[in-house]
Amino acid sequence: MKFGLIYELCRPVPFEDGPSEQEIYFQALEQIILADEIGFDYLWSVEHHFLEGYSLSSSPEIFLSAVAQKTKNIRIGNGVRLLPPPFNHPVRSAEMGAVLDLMSNGRYDFGVGRSITQAELEGFNLNPADGRPMLDEVLPQIVKMWTQDLYEGFQGKYFSMPSRKIIPKPIQDPHPPIWMACTQPSSFQLAGDFGVGILAFGIDGPTDLADSINIYKQSISNPAKQVGLFVNNSVGVAGLMYCSQDPKDALENGYIGAEWYSIQTAKLFAPWVGKQVQGYEYYTNLIYDKKFLDKIKTPIKQRLEGDFSLVGTPEKISKAIENYQAVGVDQVICLIQAGRIPHDAILESLKIFAQEVIPRFS
């Protein structure tokens, strides 16, 4: 089992007595430096725009470059880079990934996605129906940009360009590992067809996760549309993590993060409710899914006591990780900076997790 961290770089508003935007960045950097020293394997940074309170991570490549210079072992990755051209031109994504690979001395992983928030899509004048086909068109071209000495050029529906020398090149041979954000079964199918790793965010419970991983494993056993020069058969799953020797402390601080995160994600998905938006039907139809409704009606503290919750004592969290292993997860990705969980408490939680949990899965 591998262990990662993921950062939204949240700063709840209003937060008059809390850290500034700059302090949020430097607190996260301090947490990651510690994680690198104590045995975490991956660091993922999201890309979001316009989501005040929820995420300050609008330029993750700059943050990741700073992380690369302050760490030695931990792999750094986009979790994820938004691939539709209105967000990022494909050449800029290829160049960005290559430079991060150089600056991290070959520790870079390329996670990709399309965005699932109305604020971002409309802010960049992007038709939601185009998000998925844009990703499908762009991703294979980025691999070619990394691996062809002289990129052959491309004429497509969503972007076109002539042949050009795209520099620099990544130092990982043949290119950095590729991952894709997945929240619905069709995304797991597509990631398997592409032959790329899974970054599972927002899965509705372990039963759905197990079913989705089965879909992925069947698909990736014979990738129908392999985009990379090698298959990255890996599954990472993200969840809120707070570890303490004291069950009461764990639940109290875990609740601080979980309550905030639950409210924020509900706000992000609220604009889809009652609408049938091409490409986002899964999210618009969740409001009619009894299992999903039952879950969100369950009190947060009760959810934190569940078999797959990463909030609790080292013993409880270890059992949850064993449950993730049982359904085929290769990497547990910990969301540790959420809501108003104090910075010092996060550092202590990381230390306990590294001392008491990670060695059990070495």
Stockholm file with secondary structure:
# STOCKHOLM 1.0

chainA/1-362         MKFGLIYELCRPVPFEDGPSEQEIYFQALEQIILADEIGFDYLWSVEHHFLEGYSLSSSPEIFLSAVAQKTKNIRIGNGVRLLPPPFNHPVRSAEMGAVLDLMSNGRYDFGVGRSITQAELEGFNLNPADGRPMLDEVLPQIVKMWTQDLYEGFQGKYFSMPSRKIIPKPIQDPHPPIWMACTQPSSFQLAGDFGVGILAFGIDGPTDLADSINIYKQSISNPAKQVGLFVNNSVGVAGLMYCSQDPKDALENGYIGAEWYSIQTAKLFAPWVGKQVQGYEYYTNLIYDKKFLDKIKTPIKQRLEGDFSLVGTPEKISKAIENYQAVGVDQVICLIQAGRIPHDAILESLKIFAQEVIPRFS
#=GR chainA/1-362 SS CEEEEEECCCCCSSCTTSCCHHHHHHHHHHHHHHHHHHTCCEEEECCCCSCTTTCCCSCHHHHHHHHHHHCSSCEEEEEEEECSTTTSCHHHHHHHHHHHHHHTTSCEEEEEECCCCHHHHHHTTCCGGGHHHHHHHHHHHHHHHHHCSSBCCEECSSCEECCBCCCCCCSSSSCCCEEEEECSHHHHHHHHHHTCEEEECSCSHHHHHHHHHHHHHHHHTSCTTCCSSSCCCCEEEEEEEEECSSHHHHHHHHHHHHHHHHHHHHHHHGGGTTCCCTTCHHHHHGGGCHHHHHHHHSCHHHHHTSTTCEEECHHHHHHHHHHHHHTTCCEEEEECCCTTCCHHHHHHHHHHHHHHTGGGGC
#=GC SS_cons         CEEEEEECCCCCSSCTTSCCHHHHHHHHHHHHHHHHHHTCCEEEECCCCSCTTTCCCSCHHHHHHHHHHHCSSCEEEEEEEECSTTTSCHHHHHHHHHHHHHHTTSCEEEEEECCCCHHHHHHTTCCGGGHHHHHHHHHHHHHHHHHCSSBCCEECSSCEECCBCCCCCCSSSSCCCEEEEECSHHHHHHHHHHTCEEEECSCSHHHHHHHHHHHHHHHHTSCTTCCSSSCCCCEEEEEEEEECSSHHHHHHHHHHHHHHHHHHHHHHHGGGTTCCCTTCHHHHHGGGCHHHHHHHHSCHHHHHTSTTCEEECHHHHHHHHHHHHHTTCCEEEEECCCTTCCHHHHHHHHHHHHHHTGGGGC
//
